[in-house]
Amino acid sequence: MRILSGNINLEVKDLGSKTDTPLIMISGFGSQLIDWPKDLIEKLIEKELRVIIFDNRDVGLSYKFSDEIIKDPKLIWRYSYSREKLPKEMNKPRIPYTLTNMAEDCANILNALDIDKAHILGTSMGGMIAQLMAFNFPEKSKSLISVMSTSGNPDLPRASKEVIEGLNRKPESNDKESVIKNSLLTRKLWASPKYSIPEKTLIKNFSLRYDRMYYPEGLSRQYAAIGDDGSRVERLKKINVPSLILHGDSDNLVPIEGGIDTKKLIPNAKMEILEGWGHDLPSGVHDWFSTKISNHIYSIEDLS
């Protein structure tokens, strides 16, 4: 279904029973709603959760900001994180939207579905958006579940140069075969060492993603929005909803220190760490993942 958020359309799927406890799940950088593993969604629905997933702006079947081109999103990161004093003549590029705008999208989806409050889950960039949802819209947020994400604290360890280069690596061309080949190469840099995904499954998933919508132009704008948001340290200290942090100890893209810092900053937050888990959602983590989420949610529901 299409839902209007301000003046843009978002592609949304509302799964499970309308009478079950609502959980809205926010995808990470460049991810589409079909990237959520079906088995994981089914496990959450079996736990009597109403699961809402959607394409973020600029990806999938949601609105594309095709007339807004970010030529150098790294410059925006320099403004947010650099300790050096940047030259006065270096003007920060204007960006078409922020992570806070993306959190507003989440709130607008809940409003459109007549959901007063929901549990808010986000992975990676989606975790950042979920944090901002809890900060800016506490009246819509029953709890926060921040997964493989970070506080944006500039003092934390970052991904290695090799991993960052992999994240920004472009395929040799935009044909399907080249894009899939590039995706297979890059994901190896942050894949879970303990929980594998068969290459046959990965190729199928990447093929479905490409066929549904291949739109690499949106990546620079999402990347710019992450950089523009900068540190959320002071904002996280003011979050006042029950919060759970999930992270793997083998995450090479968003190191575990980001999750640990998020847990320390959010008052009364809890954290669960899984050994051998990287920056993905292989089937081997689904039982652990869905159980931690449902236990967290129902511990709150039982109190309300």
ChimeraX attribute file (.defattr): number of C-alpha atoms within 10 A of each C-alpha:
attribute: neighborCount
match mode: 1-to-1
recipient: residues
	/A:1	9
	/A:2	14
	/A:3	20
	/A:4	15
	/A:5	20
	/A:6	10
	/A:7	7
	/A:8	14
	/A:9	19
	/A:10	26
	/A:11	21
	/A:12	18
	/A:13	16
	/A:14	16
	/A:15	17
	/A:16	20
	/A:17	13
	/A:18	14
	/A:19	9
	/A:20	13
	/A:21	20
	/A:22	25
	/A:23	28
	/A:24	24
	/A:25	22
	/A:26	30
	/A:27	25
	/A:28	23
	/A:29	18
	/A:30	21
	/A:31	19
	/A:32	24
	/A:33	22
	/A:34	17
	/A:35	16
	/A:36	16
	/A:37	14
	/A:38	11
	/A:39	13
	/A:40	18
	/A:41	20
	/A:42	16
	/A:43	17
	/A:44	23
	/A:45	19
	/A:46	12
	/A:47	18
	/A:48	17
	/A:49	25
	/A:50	22
	/A:51	23
	/A:52	23
	/A:53	23
	/A:54	29
	/A:55	24
	/A:56	29
	/A:57	25
	/A:58	22
	/A:59	26
	/A:60	24
	/A:61	21
	/A:62	21
	/A:63	18
	/A:64	18
	/A:65	16
	/A:66	10
	/A:67	7
	/A:68	14
	/A:69	15
	/A:70	21
	/A:71	11
	/A:72	13
	/A:73	22
	/A:74	15
	/A:75	18
	/A:76	24
	/A:77	19
	/A:78	17
	/A:79	19
	/A:80	18
	/A:81	17
	/A:82	12
	/A:83	9
	/A:84	8
	/A:85	8
	/A:86	12
	/A:87	7
	/A:88	7
	/A:89	6
	/A:90	9
	/A:91	11
	/A:92	16
	/A:93	15
	/A:94	12
	/A:95	16
	/A:96	15
	/A:97	16
	/A:98	19
	/A:99	24
	/A:100	20
	/A:101	18
	/A:102	23
	/A:103	24
	/A:104	19
	/A:105	24
	/A:106	26
	/A:107	24
	/A:108	19
	/A:109	23
	/A:110	19
	/A:111	15
	/A:112	11
	/A:113	12
	/A:114	9
	/A:115	15
	/A:116	13
	/A:117	20
	/A:118	22
	/A:119	26
	/A:120	28
	/A:121	27
	/A:122	22
	/A:123	25
	/A:124	22
	/A:125	26
	/A:126	26
	/A:127	26
	/A:128	28
	/A:129	31
	/A:130	34
	/A:131	33
	/A:132	24
	/A:133	27
	/A:134	27
	/A:135	22
	/A:136	17
	/A:137	17
	/A:138	16
	/A:139	14
	/A:140	20
	/A:141	25
	/A:142	21
	/A:143	24
	/A:144	30
	/A:145	28
	/A:146	29
	/A:147	26
	/A:148	30
	/A:149	32
	/A:150	29
	/A:151	26
	/A:152	20
	/A:153	17
	/A:154	15
	/A:155	9
	/A:156	14
	/A:157	12
	/A:158	16
	/A:159	15
	/A:160	14
	/A:161	9
	/A:162	10
	/A:163	19
	/A:164	15
	/A:165	12
	/A:166	19
	/A:167	16
	/A:168	12
	/A:169	13
	/A:170	15
	/A:171	15
	/A:172	11
	/A:173	10
	/A:174	14
	/A:175	11
	/A:176	15
	/A:177	16
	/A:178	14
	/A:179	18
	/A:180	20
	/A:181	14
	/A:182	17
	/A:183	19
	/A:184	15
	/A:185	11
	/A:186	19
	/A:187	17
	/A:188	13
	/A:189	19
	/A:190	20
	/A:191	22
	/A:192	25
	/A:193	13
	/A:194	13
	/A:195	17
	/A:196	15
	/A:197	14
	/A:198	9
	/A:199	10
	/A:200	8
	/A:201	10
	/A:202	15
	/A:203	16
	/A:204	12
	/A:205	16
	/A:206	19
	/A:207	16
	/A:208	14
	/A:209	18
	/A:210	18
	/A:211	10
	/A:212	13
	/A:213	13
	/A:214	18
	/A:215	16
	/A:216	13
	/A:217	17
	/A:218	21
	/A:219	18
	/A:220	19
	/A:221	24
	/A:222	27
	/A:223	22
	/A:224	25
	/A:225	23
	/A:226	23
	/A:227	22
	/A:228	25
	/A:229	19
	/A:230	18
	/A:231	18
	/A:232	19
	/A:233	18
	/A:234	12
	/A:235	16
	/A:236	21
	/A:237	15
	/A:238	13
	/A:239	23
	/A:240	18
	/A:241	19
	/A:242	21
	/A:243	26
	/A:244	24
	/A:245	25
	/A:246	22
	/A:247	28
	/A:248	22
	/A:249	18
	/A:250	21
	/A:251	24
	/A:252	20
	/A:253	23
	/A:254	24
	/A:255	23
	/A:256	24
	/A:257	19
	/A:258	20
	/A:259	26
	/A:260	20
	/A:261	19
	/A:262	28
	/A:263	24
	/A:264	16
	/A:265	19
	/A:266	24
	/A:267	16
	/A:268	14
	/A:269	18
	/A:270	17
	/A:271	19
	/A:272	15
	/A:273	16
	/A:274	14
	/A:275	14
	/A:276	15
	/A:277	25
	/A:278	26
	/A:279	25
	/A:280	20
	/A:281	20
	/A:282	19
	/A:283	16
	/A:284	14
	/A:285	18
	/A:286	17
	/A:287	14
	/A:288	11
	/A:289	19
	/A:290	19
	/A:291	14
	/A:292	16
	/A:293	20
	/A:294	17
	/A:295	12
	/A:296	19
	/A:297	24
	/A:298	14
	/A:299	11
	/A:300	14
	/A:301	11
	/A:302	7
	/A:303	6
	/A:304	6
